[in-house]
């Protein structure tokens, strides 16, 4: 009886991955960016990403503070470089929310659950197997810090910055 369970267990260890490889190999796995990611896939990817980024950001500290000036500068950078995919005030990105696999976070609807230091690493390095490219050669580290501080403070912007954000000022 015990021998049968062992064979069943080890058979499952081999058969499950083998079936997955066959499904992928013969082209039965969904490939469209408009496919809706299954919950299990989303959970595994999110947990893996958060754990890896948290580990790398453990000793990283933002070199600037979230002052009104910094947040205003971050808002301008966000609007120029990020809003197309991540959405603007009261305007989620239809393209980012529907045309990517996995979906692009819409920060106004779901503020990031990451620290600024973790987001800094993501913006600088990008995320593999997603539409989030590396901005390391496109934005300076100072600009990156400003934009991630802005995004992390979306729910608590100073009144002057908040009114500019809500008014949609782009200058």
C-alpha positions as CSV (number, residue, x, y, z in Angstrom):
1,X,0.0,0.0,0.0
2,X,2.8,2.4,0.9
3,X,4.7,1.6,-2.3
4,X,1.6,2.7,-4.4
5,X,1.5,6.1,-2.6
6,X,5.2,6.7,-3.3
7,X,4.7,5.9,-7.0
8,X,1.7,8.1,-7.1
9,X,3.6,11.0,-5.4
10,X,6.7,10.7,-7.6
11,X,4.6,10.2,-10.7
12,X,2.8,13.4,-9.9
13,X,6.1,15.2,-9.5
14,X,7.2,14.1,-13.0
15,X,3.9,14.0,-14.8
16,X,2.6,17.5,-13.8
17,X,5.6,19.4,-15.1
18,X,5.8,17.1,-18.1
19,X,2.2,17.9,-19.0
20,X,2.9,21.7,-18.5
21,X,5.9,21.4,-20.9
22,X,3.8,19.6,-23.5
23,X,1.0,22.2,-23.3
24,X,3.5,25.0,-23.7
25,X,5.5,23.2,-26.4
26,X,2.6,22.5,-28.7
27,X,1.2,26.1,-28.3
28,X,-1.8,25.6,-26.1
29,X,-0.7,28.1,-23.5
30,X,-2.4,31.5,-23.9
31,X,-0.1,34.0,-25.6
32,X,-2.2,37.2,-26.0
33,X,-1.4,40.3,-23.9
34,X,-5.1,40.8,-23.6
35,X,-5.6,37.5,-21.8
36,X,-6.6,37.8,-18.2
37,X,-3.9,36.4,-15.9
38,X,-5.2,33.6,-13.7
39,X,-5.2,34.4,-9.9
40,X,-2.6,31.7,-9.1
41,X,-0.2,33.1,-11.7
42,X,-0.7,36.7,-10.5
43,X,-0.1,35.6,-6.8
44,X,3.0,33.6,-7.6
45,X,4.5,36.5,-9.7
46,X,3.6,39.2,-7.2
47,X,5.0,37.3,-4.2
48,X,8.2,36.5,-6.1
49,X,8.7,40.1,-7.3
50,X,8.0,41.6,-3.9
51,X,10.4,39.1,-2.1
52,X,13.2,39.7,-4.6
53,X,12.9,43.5,-4.6
54,X,12.5,43.7,-0.8
55,X,15.7,41.6,-0.4
56,X,17.7,43.9,-2.8
57,X,16.3,47.1,-1.3
58,X,16.9,46.1,2.3
59,X,19.8,48.5,2.9
60,X,18.8,51.2,0.3
61,X,17.6,54.6,1.6
62,X,16.1,57.5,-0.4
63,X,18.7,60.3,-0.6
64,X,16.1,63.0,-0.8
65,X,12.9,63.7,1.2
66,X,9.4,64.0,0.0
67,X,9.3,67.8,0.1
68,X,6.7,69.8,-1.8
69,X,9.3,70.7,-4.3
70,X,10.4,67.1,-4.8
71,X,6.8,65.8,-5.1
72,X,5.9,68.5,-7.6
73,X,9.0,67.6,-9.7
74,X,8.1,63.9,-9.4
75,X,4.6,64.6,-10.6
76,X,5.9,66.3,-13.7
77,X,8.2,63.4,-14.4
78,X,5.4,60.9,-13.8
79,X,3.1,62.7,-16.2
80,X,5.7,62.8,-18.9
81,X,7.0,59.3,-18.6
82,X,4.7,57.1,-16.5
83,X,1.1,58.2,-16.8
84,X,0.7,56.7,-20.3
85,X,0.8,53.2,-18.8
86,X,0.0,53.8,-15.1
87,X,-2.7,56.4,-15.5
88,X,-3.1,60.1,-14.6
89,X,-5.4,61.7,-12.0
90,X,-9.0,60.4,-12.6
91,X,-7.9,58.8,-15.9
92,X,-6.7,55.2,-15.7
93,X,-4.7,54.1,-18.7
94,X,-6.9,52.0,-20.9
95,X,-3.8,50.8,-22.7
96,X,-1.9,49.9,-19.5
97,X,-4.9,48.4,-17.8
98,X,-6.0,46.2,-20.7
99,X,-3.2,45.8,-23.2
100,X,-0.4,44.3,-21.1
101,X,0.2,40.9,-19.6
102,X,0.5,41.1,-16.7
103,X,-1.6,44.2,-16.3
104,X,0.1,47.5,-15.5
105,X,-0.7,48.8,-12.0
106,X,-3.0,51.8,-12.0
107,X,-1.6,53.7,-9.1
108,X,-4.7,55.9,-8.5
109,X,-6.9,52.8,-8.2
110,X,-4.4,50.6,-6.4
111,X,-1.5,52.5,-4.7
112,X,1.7,50.5,-4.7
113,X,2.4,48.2,-1.8
114,X,6.1,48.8,-2.1
115,X,8.5,51.1,-0.3
116,X,10.1,54.0,-2.3
117,X,13.4,52.1,-2.3
118,X,11.8,49.0,-3.8
119,X,10.0,51.1,-6.5
120,X,13.4,52.8,-7.2
121,X,14.9,49.5,-8.0
122,X,12.0,48.5,-10.3
123,X,12.1,51.8,-12.2
124,X,15.8,51.6,-12.6
125,X,16.0,47.9,-13.5
126,X,12.6,47.1,-15.0
127,X,10.7,43.9,-14.5
128,X,11.4,40.8,-16.5
129,X,8.5,39.2,-18.5
130,X,6.4,42.4,-18.2
131,X,6.1,45.7,-20.1
132,X,8.1,47.5,-17.4
133,X,11.3,48.4,-19.0
134,X,14.5,49.7,-17.3
135,X,14.6,53.5,-17.1
136,X,18.2,53.5,-15.8
137,X,19.6,55.1,-19.0
138,X,16.5,57.3,-19.6
139,X,16.2,59.0,-16.2
140,X,18.8,60.1,-13.7
141,X,18.8,58.5,-10.2
142,X,17.6,61.9,-8.8
143,X,14.6,61.9,-11.2
144,X,13.8,58.3,-10.4
145,X,13.8,59.1,-6.7
146,X,11.5,62.1,-7.3
147,X,9.0,60.1,-9.3
148,X,8.9,57.2,-6.8
149,X,8.4,59.5,-3.9
150,X,5.6,61.2,-5.7
151,X,3.9,57.8,-6.5
152,X,4.3,56.6,-2.9
153,X,2.7,59.8,-1.6
154,X,-0.2,60.0,-4.0
155,X,-2.7,59.5,-1.1
156,X,-1.1,62.2,1.1
157,X,0.1,65.0,-1.2
158,X,0.5,68.5,0.2
159,X,-2.5,70.6,-0.7
160,X,-0.7,72.7,-3.3
161,X,0.7,69.7,-5.1
162,X,-2.6,67.8,-4.8
163,X,-4.5,70.7,-6.4
164,X,-2.0,70.8,-9.3
165,X,-2.3,67.0,-9.7
166,X,-6.1,67.1,-9.7
167,X,-6.1,70.1,-12.1
168,X,-4.0,68.2,-14.6
169,X,-1.3,70.9,-14.9
170,X,1.5,69.7,-17.2
171,X,3.9,72.6,-17.3
